[in-house]
Amino acid sequence: MSSPGRASDVAVVGGGPAGAVTALLLARAGRDVVLYEQSRYDTLRLGETLPPSINPLLRRLGLWEPFAALGAMPSYQTASAWGAAEPADRSFILSPYGNGWHVDRARFDAMLVDAAEQAGVRVLRGVHVGKVSRLHGGLCVEAGDPSSAATVVDATGRTARVARALGANRVPLDKLVCATRVFAIGSEPPGDTFIEAAPDGWWYASPLPDQRRIIALFTDAHELVRSRLATVDGWTEALARTEHVGDLACGVPCGKVRVTTSASHELEPPVGDDWIAVGDAAFAVDPLSSGGVDFALRSATAAADVLLGGDRSAYRRQIADEAREYRRLRAEIYGWEHRFADAAFWSARRMTVDQPLASRAATSRSVGIDGAAPSRSTEQDAAALA
């Protein structure tokens, strides 16, 4: 195979928040960067509620003004029926960072990539990367617009497919999946984020821009298949059994059920001699933690520091520390819900907080999700996730 046409210092595969910000920071430092993004940011992306902690990160990155221009909806609190049938509110009024935000994630991600492009990154939208391999002392990115680079950044999300192809191991912690529908609510008051625990998982409802609301069920893959939750009928039947979220499913449904993997995992190692993983590719968390975008931006900043001459071992320690704290927080939050303690979903999340994720590898690999791309909302795709 001949070397691809254009050479760059760094090739970033994936244009989510982690990939975009890594590329942005490297370009600002004078590196020649190309970023591949297979979409054109024209479809629904999950992760639409941003916590208050995102505010100082955006300001430090110099991205506050383009973010403000998106017209995101403020989020002042989260309500939940978790550990008790009656809902309880958690206000952001005491947060030192102010309020959170409800955003159109596709527009948010596109804004970050636009900023990277303005900083000098060569952005290739709508281009799928087929393979990344080592060639002649560098890395070859095989795509519709191929290139070569000294270093590749894996920002492919939970699949971590670039790093895995280069020798890394993705260690799953669970088999969480998400079954989502969006509703056009018209003049209905949008409300704020609401979370409700259920015997086989938990429900999430949150407003979206343009008078829409997203409602999602997070459960294990085998339950998704068993209860036909990838179908409109199965999903609607499960929604009818909720105490609170069902009342928020008003308006007109926009499309069918969309299924994605939300499985937690840690990548081992998260960095190599000629590659580094960022965001969900390095370490993916349960959406319940609301920490995905926050971590994406922090890992991007740390990864850029590494690629500008920083310590790779320090990056490994940072990811390991993040994983340790996440396991503690995950066990604590799921431990608050005791009404369904004997249900399979909840008992599976009773783990020793100090147990290293790697020690679960042998068991987790045999039952874990492979991290496939978002499904096409069919029974066949749902079965593939189980």
DRENDOVO-124762 format. One record per residue (C-alpha): residue in three letters; y negated, z negated, x negated. Coordinates in steps of 0.02 Angstrom, whole numbers, plus 50000, padded with zeros to 5 digits. Layout:
BEGIN
alaYZX;...
END
This chain:
BEGIN
met500005000050000;ser498285004449933;ser496864992049930;pro495764992850087;gly494085001450073;arg492744988050074;ala492884972149972;ser492044955850021;asp491954938549946;val492634930750105;ala493474937550261;val493424926450415;val494744929850548;gly494174923150715;gly492434922050792;gly492484905350881;pro491304891150832;ala492244886550673;gly492374904350608;ala490594908950654;val489804893750573;thr490854895150415;ala490304913250398;leu488494908650435;leu488414895250300;leu489254906250169;ala488074920650206;arg486574909150190;ala487234904350018;gly487274922649966;arg489114926749990;asp489684943750054;val490614939450215;val491514949650347;leu492034941850513;tyr493374949050627;glu493374944750812;gln494624953350926;ser493614950651085;arg491884955951135;tyr491494939051214;asp491634946551388;thr493004935551463;leu493154917251512;arg493374904851369;leu493904886851396;gly492984872151320;glu491424872951427;thr490854854751414;leu490024849451252;pro489804830851210;pro488124823351158;ser488714822850976;ile488494841850970;asn486594839950974;pro486294833650796;leu487574846050727;leu486654860850805;arg484994854350741;arg485644852150563;leu486334869750566;gly484664876750622;leu485414882950784;trp484514872350912;glu483284885750967;pro484584899351001;phe485654886351089;ala484194880851199;ala483904899051244;leu485624899651327;gly484974888851470;ala486474877051467;met486644864451609;pro486384846251555;ser487864834451574;tyr487374816351603;gln489034808051635;thr490894809851657;ala491794802251806;ser493654798851804;ala495074791551907;trp496054785751755;gly497014769451758;ala496474766351938;ala496344776152099;glu494484773052116;pro493364783852007;ala492284776051872;asp490774783751787;arg490384784651601;ser488544788451578;phe487804796351423;ile486194786451447;leu486594774951301;ser487124789051184;pro485964790251033;tyr486154809251044;gly485564811451223;asn486524821151356;gly487974833151341;trp488024851051405;his488974862651521;val488994879751441;asp489704896951464;arg490844896151312;ala490894914951289;arg488994915451278;phe488964900051165;asp490224907751044;ala489304924451048;met487684915351005;leu488474907750850;val489154924550792;asp487464932750823;ala486674919650710;ala487964923350576;glu487604941850591;gln485744938850574;ala486114929050414;gly486974944450341;val488784942950396;arg489624959550435;val490324956150609;leu491714967050678;arg491894963650865;gly493354970450964;val494404972450805;his496154964950799;val496834959150631;gly498654963950618;lys499094955550455;val498394946750303;ser499394948250143;arg499174945949957;leu498874961849856;his498304964849677;gly497634947349651;gly496694946949816;leu496984946850002;cys497184962350108;val496584961550289;glu497484974850390;ala496454979750541;gly495624994450625;asp494244992050496;pro495254985350347;ser494534975850200;ser495004965350050;ala494334948350002;ala494524935149870;thr494694921850006;val495154921950190;val494594909150320;asp495874906350459;ala494874903450618;thr496224910250734;gly496304894250838;arg497894885150884;thr499004899350824;ala498424897150642;arg499304913650615;val498424918550454;ala498784902150364;arg500584902250426;ala500834919750359;leu500194913550191;gly501404898850185;ala500664884550288;asn501654874750417;arg500984870650590;val501664853850647;pro501514851750838;leu501244834950919;asp501524839751100;lys501804854251221;leu500204852951323;val499674868251423;cys498234871451540;ala498284880551708;thr496514885251762;arg495594892951908;val493734896451927;phe492824895052094;ala491164902652148;ile490344887952236;gly488714895852296;ser487424882952347;glu488654868452332;pro487934854652218;pro488754857552047;gly489084839252009;asp489694834051837;thr491354832851745;phe492754824151840;ile494474819451771;glu495954813251874;ala497624807051809;ala499184812851901;pro501054809351880;asp501374825351782;gly499734827051686;trp497884826551724;trp496594836951817;tyr494884842251757;ala493414849051857;ser491754854251784;pro490274865151832;leu489954881751748;pro488334891751741;asp488024904651878;gln488574893052019;arg490394891851970;arg491614877551945;ile493164877051837;ile494684866851891;ala496134864551772;leu497794855551766;phe498424849651597;thr500294846651592;asp501824849651484;ala502524867251471;his504184863251554;glu503274856051705;leu502204871651715;val503784882051734;arg504734869851846;ser503304868451972;arg502744886651960;leu501004881251910;ala500604898351837;thr500654905252016;val499284903052144;asp500484894952269;gly501214882552145;trp499504878052075;thr498754875852248;glu500194864752304;ala499934853452152;leu498054852852184;ala498374847252364;arg499244831652297;thr497694825552206;glu496604811552274;his494914818252219;val494914834752125;gly495574844452275;asp493934841052365;leu493014850252225;ala494014866352248;cys492764873452370;gly492054890852371;val492894907252329;pro494264908152195;cys493844920252053;gly495484928252002;lys497214921051977;val497844906251878;arg497514907451691;val498724898551575;thr498334893751395;thr499124882351268;ser498184866251231;ala499484858951115;ser498944847250975;his499474851250798;glu499054848150616;leu499174861650484;glu500034857250321;pro499184860750207;pro497494865350285;val496914874250127;gly497684884749988;asp497084892949830;asp496454908549919;trp496284903150101;ile495644888950209;ala495904884750393;val494504878550505;gly494334871750681;asp495884872350790;ala496834881950656;ala496724866950540;phe496904853450669;ala496964855450859;val496624840950976;asp496984836951158;pro495504843151264;leu495424825551336;ser494584820051175;ser493114832151205;gly493074834151016;gly493604852150988;val491904860350962;asp491204845250872;phe492644845950748;ala492494864850735;leu490704863550672;arg491084849050554;ser492604857650481;ala491604873650459;thr490284864350360;ala491604856050251;ala492544872450225;ala490964881450173;asp490644867750045;val492404870349975;leu492164889149961;leu490514886449872;gly491374876449736;gly491894860349823;asp493484850149808;arg494994856849903;ser495884840149892;ala494394831849978;tyr494584844250121;arg496424839850137;arg495964821350145;gln494644824750276;ile495874833650390;ala497164819950363;asp495874806650407;glu495354816250562;ala497174817550616;arg497474798950589;glu495964793950692;tyr496424806650827;arg498184799450844;arg497444782050865;leu496184788050995;arg497464798551088;ala498684784051103;glu497284772551161;ile496614784151296;tyr498314788751367;gly498764770251359;trp497374766151482;glu498374774951620;his499814763651671;arg500154769251851;phe501334783051794;ala502064774451640;asp503844779951679;ala503414798251711;ala503974810251575;phe502234816651537;trp501544799351504;ser503054791751416;ala503084806651296;arg501344801551239;arg501844783951191;met501884785851002;thr501594773950858;val499774775750810;asp500114774450623;gln501574786650626;pro501114801850519;leu501114817950617;ala502174825950481;ser503574813450513;arg503764820950688;ala503974838550620;ala505864840150636;thr505844834550818;ser504224843050867;arg504664859950796;ser506244861050901;val505314858751064;gly503514863551025;ile502484878151085;asp502344892150961;gly500484893350990;ala500494910551071;ala498874918451128;pro498234914251304;ser499454920251434;arg499194933451565;ser499514920851705;thr501274926451748;glu502894916951772;gln503594925951618;asp502164919951509;ala502324902251576;ala504174902251535;ala503794907951358;leu502704892551334;ala504074880451383;
END
